[in-house]
Amino acid sequence: MTYALPANPVLVFDIETVADTAGARRIYPQLSELNDADTLSALTAIRLQEAGHDFMRLPLQRIVCISALYIKDGQLTLFSLTADRFSEEEILTKFFRAFSEVEKLPQLISWNGSGFDIPVLIYRAMQYNLAAPWLFEEGERIKNMRFDNYVNRFQTRHLDLMDRFSQYGASRREAMDVVASLYGLPGKTAVDGSMVGALVAAEDWQTLSIYCESDVLNTWLIYLRWLRLTGKLSSPAFDYWQQQSVAYLKAFTQADGSARHQDFMANWSSLPKL
């Protein structure tokens, strides 16, 4: 027996970024004559002085990977768009294709997408004069999107699980790693966000994309629990989609035949049996 999700299609996504040194040289004239390495060092020092930490301003977050899980008609597809194969403009253009047809707009799922991923997408896309009108539609052209769009915070076409779990900031926003680990999901394993810059510098795109995909998978599995909690999935349907996820990951192999997300499954303590 198969069970339909309450939305079709569904798109669960996550982005990874590094500091935009070229953009920094435009914003901070004192950096204009420096190479990339020296620019990054100086930019980090500036940011520490400005904010007390080295997390870059959102406009200076250059996208190097977008990973997504696309679920349509019961089929799961996990993929990554990485900077070794595509320019940032191409990564954004390909991602925005998911929002190109009004009749096929997906349910968008993220963890902190409203606070980080979507703002970064906006800042970066506008550098390339890109357009994604249906992603930002608020009912001016399509009336039924006035109360069902990706933009307005209290609507759910884009469901930011972090924002929703915290009751839109009424309580503390928790890191996905904490929540995933609580539920017996892998959470963060050997890689975390602080290592992205080093992975890009080392051109270790496989480790980077697997890490980003793992965040997407954690978000997807938390989303299934949210659907069960809110009554949008029955217990049998929840079990079905968890089993479908396991079956997909076991069949998702790399060129050498090994399971691409073997570590994810090995660290999934609540892994359901097929």
C-alpha positions as CSV (number, residue, x, y, z in Angstrom):
1,M,0.0,0.0,0.0
2,T,1.2,3.5,-0.8
3,Y,0.5,6.7,1.0
4,A,0.4,10.2,-0.6
5,L,2.0,13.2,1.1
6,P,-0.3,16.1,1.8
7,A,1.6,18.2,-0.8
8,N,2.8,17.1,-4.2
9,P,5.6,17.9,-5.1
10,V,7.7,18.6,-2.1
11,L,11.2,20.3,-2.2
12,V,13.4,20.1,0.9
13,F,16.6,22.2,0.5
14,D,19.7,23.5,2.1
15,I,22.6,25.7,0.9
16,E,26.3,26.0,1.8
17,T,28.3,29.2,1.4
18,V,31.7,30.7,1.7
19,A,32.8,34.3,2.0
20,D,32.5,36.4,-1.2
21,T,35.9,38.0,-1.3
22,A,35.2,39.7,-4.6
23,G,32.1,41.3,-3.2
24,A,34.0,42.3,0.0
25,R,36.5,44.2,-2.1
26,R,33.6,46.3,-3.5
27,I,32.1,47.0,-0.1
28,Y,35.4,47.7,1.7
29,P,37.7,49.8,-0.4
30,Q,40.6,49.2,1.9
31,L,40.6,45.6,0.6
32,S,40.6,46.4,-3.1
33,E,44.3,45.7,-3.7
34,L,44.4,42.4,-1.8
35,N,44.4,38.9,-3.2
36,D,41.7,36.4,-2.1
37,A,43.6,34.9,0.8
38,D,44.6,38.3,2.2
39,T,41.1,39.6,1.6
40,L,39.6,36.8,3.6
41,S,41.9,37.3,6.5
42,A,41.2,41.1,6.5
43,L,37.5,40.5,6.1
44,T,37.4,38.1,9.0
45,A,39.2,40.6,11.2
46,I,36.7,43.3,10.2
47,R,33.8,41.1,10.9
48,L,35.1,40.2,14.3
49,Q,35.5,43.9,15.1
50,E,32.0,44.7,13.8
51,A,30.0,41.8,15.3
52,G,32.3,39.9,17.7
53,H,32.2,36.8,15.5
54,D,33.4,35.8,12.0
55,F,30.0,34.8,10.5
56,M,29.8,36.9,7.4
57,R,27.0,39.3,6.5
58,L,24.4,37.6,4.4
59,P,25.1,39.5,1.2
60,L,28.7,38.3,1.4
61,Q,27.7,34.6,1.6
62,R,28.6,33.1,-1.8
63,I,26.7,30.0,-2.6
64,V,28.9,27.0,-3.4
65,C,26.3,24.2,-3.0
66,I,22.5,23.8,-3.0
67,S,21.2,20.3,-2.2
68,A,17.6,19.3,-2.4
69,L,15.3,16.3,-2.0
70,Y,12.5,16.4,-4.5
71,I,9.4,14.2,-3.9
72,K,6.9,14.0,-6.6
73,D,4.3,11.3,-7.2
74,G,5.8,9.2,-4.5
75,Q,9.3,9.2,-6.0
76,L,12.3,10.6,-4.1
77,T,15.2,12.4,-5.9
78,L,18.2,13.7,-4.0
79,F,20.7,16.0,-5.8
80,S,23.3,18.7,-5.4
81,L,24.3,21.7,-7.5
82,T,28.0,22.4,-6.6
83,A,30.5,25.1,-7.6
84,D,32.9,22.7,-9.2
85,R,30.4,22.1,-12.0
86,F,28.4,25.3,-12.1
87,S,28.9,29.0,-11.5
88,E,26.9,30.6,-8.7
89,E,24.6,32.1,-11.3
90,E,24.0,28.6,-12.9
91,I,23.3,27.1,-9.5
92,L,20.7,29.7,-8.7
93,T,19.1,29.5,-12.2
94,K,18.8,25.7,-12.0
95,F,17.3,25.9,-8.5
96,F,14.8,28.5,-9.5
97,R,13.5,26.2,-12.2
98,A,11.5,24.4,-9.5
99,F,9.4,27.6,-9.3
100,S,9.0,28.2,-13.0
101,E,5.5,26.8,-13.5
102,V,2.5,27.9,-11.4
103,E,0.8,24.6,-11.7
104,K,3.8,22.7,-10.4
105,L,5.0,24.8,-7.5
106,P,6.4,22.7,-4.7
107,Q,5.8,22.7,-1.0
108,L,9.1,24.2,0.2
109,I,10.7,22.8,3.4
110,S,13.8,24.1,5.2
111,W,15.5,24.5,8.5
112,N,16.1,28.2,9.1
113,G,15.4,28.9,5.5
114,S,13.6,32.1,6.4
115,G,16.5,33.4,8.5
116,F,19.4,32.3,6.2
117,D,18.8,30.4,3.0
118,I,16.1,32.5,1.3
119,P,17.7,35.9,2.2
120,V,21.0,34.7,0.8
121,L,19.3,33.4,-2.4
122,I,17.7,36.9,-2.8
123,Y,21.0,38.8,-2.3
124,R,22.9,36.6,-4.6
125,A,20.3,36.2,-7.4
126,M,20.0,40.0,-7.7
127,Q,23.7,40.2,-8.6
128,Y,22.9,38.3,-11.8
129,N,19.6,40.0,-12.6
130,L,17.8,36.7,-12.2
131,A,14.0,36.3,-11.9
132,A,11.9,33.8,-9.9
133,P,8.5,35.6,-9.9
134,W,6.4,32.7,-8.5
135,L,8.8,32.2,-5.6
136,F,8.0,35.8,-4.5
137,E,4.4,36.1,-5.7
138,E,2.1,37.5,-3.0
139,G,-1.2,37.5,-4.9
140,E,-0.8,40.5,-7.3
141,R,-1.1,38.2,-10.4
142,I,-2.5,35.0,-8.9
143,K,-5.2,35.8,-6.3
144,N,-5.1,32.4,-4.5
145,M,-1.4,33.1,-3.7
146,R,-2.4,36.0,-1.5
147,F,-2.9,33.7,1.4
148,D,-0.8,30.8,0.1
149,N,2.7,32.0,-0.9
150,Y,6.4,31.5,0.0
151,V,6.9,35.0,1.3
152,N,4.6,35.6,4.2
153,R,5.9,34.3,7.4
154,F,2.8,32.8,8.9
155,Q,1.8,30.9,5.7
156,T,3.1,27.4,5.0
157,R,3.9,27.1,1.3
158,H,7.5,27.6,2.6
159,L,7.6,25.7,5.9
160,D,10.7,26.8,7.9
161,L,10.7,24.1,10.6
162,M,13.1,26.0,12.9
163,D,10.8,29.0,12.8
164,R,7.7,26.9,13.3
165,F,9.1,24.8,16.2
166,S,10.1,28.0,18.0
167,Q,6.5,29.4,17.5
168,Y,8.0,32.1,15.3
169,G,10.6,33.2,17.8
170,A,8.4,33.0,20.9
171,S,10.9,30.4,22.3
172,R,14.5,29.8,21.6
173,R,15.4,28.6,18.0
174,E,17.3,25.4,18.2
175,A,20.0,24.0,15.9
176,M,18.9,21.2,13.6
177,D,21.6,19.0,15.0
178,V,20.1,19.2,18.5
179,V,16.6,18.3,17.2
180,A,17.7,15.6,14.8
181,S,19.8,13.9,17.5
182,L,16.9,14.0,19.9
183,Y,14.8,12.0,17.5
184,G,17.5,9.4,16.8
185,L,18.5,10.9,13.5
186,P,22.1,11.4,12.4
187,G,22.3,15.2,12.8
188,K,25.8,16.4,12.2
189,T,28.5,13.7,12.0
190,A,32.0,14.2,10.8
191,V,31.4,17.6,9.1
192,D,29.8,20.8,10.2
193,G,29.3,24.2,8.7
194,S,32.5,25.6,10.1
195,M,34.4,23.3,7.7
196,V,32.8,24.3,4.5
197,G,35.5,26.9,3.6
198,A,38.2,24.4,4.1
199,L,36.4,21.8,2.0
200,V,36.0,24.3,-0.9
201,A,39.6,25.3,-0.7
202,A,40.6,21.6,-0.8
203,E,38.2,21.1,-3.7
204,D,36.6,18.2,-1.7
205,W,33.3,18.6,-3.4
206,Q,32.1,15.1,-2.6
207,T,32.4,15.5,1.1
208,L,30.8,19.0,0.9
209,S,27.8,17.7,-1.2
210,I,27.3,14.7,1.0
211,Y,27.3,16.9,4.0
212,C,24.8,19.3,2.5
213,E,22.6,16.4,1.4
214,S,22.7,15.0,4.9
215,D,21.3,18.2,6.2
216,V,18.5,17.9,3.7
217,L,17.8,14.3,4.7
218,N,17.7,15.3,8.4
219,T,15.2,18.1,7.6
220,W,13.1,15.7,5.5
221,L,12.9,13.2,8.3
222,I,12.0,15.9,10.9
223,Y,9.3,17.1,8.4
224,L,7.8,13.6,8.4
225,R,7.5,13.8,12.2
226,W,5.9,17.2,11.9
227,L,3.3,15.9,9.5
228,R,2.6,13.0,12.0
229,L,2.3,15.4,14.9
230,T,-0.1,17.7,13.1
231,G,-2.3,14.9,11.8
232,K,-1.4,15.3,8.2
233,L,0.1,11.8,8.1
234,S,-1.3,8.7,9.8
235,S,1.0,6.4,11.7
236,P,1.1,3.8,8.8
237,A,1.8,6.6,6.3
238,F,4.6,7.9,8.5
239,D,6.1,4.4,8.7
240,Y,5.7,4.1,5.0
241,W,7.6,7.3,4.1
242,Q,10.4,6.4,6.6
243,Q,10.8,3.0,4.9
244,Q,10.7,4.6,1.5
245,S,13.5,6.9,2.6
246,V,15.6,4.0,3.8
247,A,15.0,2.0,0.6
248,Y,16.0,5.1,-1.5
249,L,19.2,5.7,0.4
250,K,20.3,2.0,0.2
251,A,19.8,2.1,-3.6
252,F,21.5,5.5,-4.0
253,T,25.1,4.5,-4.8
254,Q,28.2,6.1,-6.0
255,A,30.4,5.2,-8.9
256,D,32.2,2.5,-6.9
257,G,28.9,0.9,-6.0
258,S,29.0,2.0,-2.3
259,A,26.0,3.6,-0.7
260,R,26.5,7.4,-0.9
261,H,24.9,8.0,2.5
262,Q,26.2,4.9,4.4
263,D,27.4,7.1,7.2
264,F,24.0,8.7,7.5
265,M,22.3,5.4,7.8
266,A,25.0,4.1,10.2
267,N,24.3,7.0,12.5
268,W,20.5,6.8,12.3
269,S,19.8,5.1,15.6
270,S,16.0,5.0,14.9
271,L,16.5,3.6,11.5
272,P,13.3,1.7,10.6
273,K,13.6,-1.9,9.3
274,L,12.4,-2.7,5.8
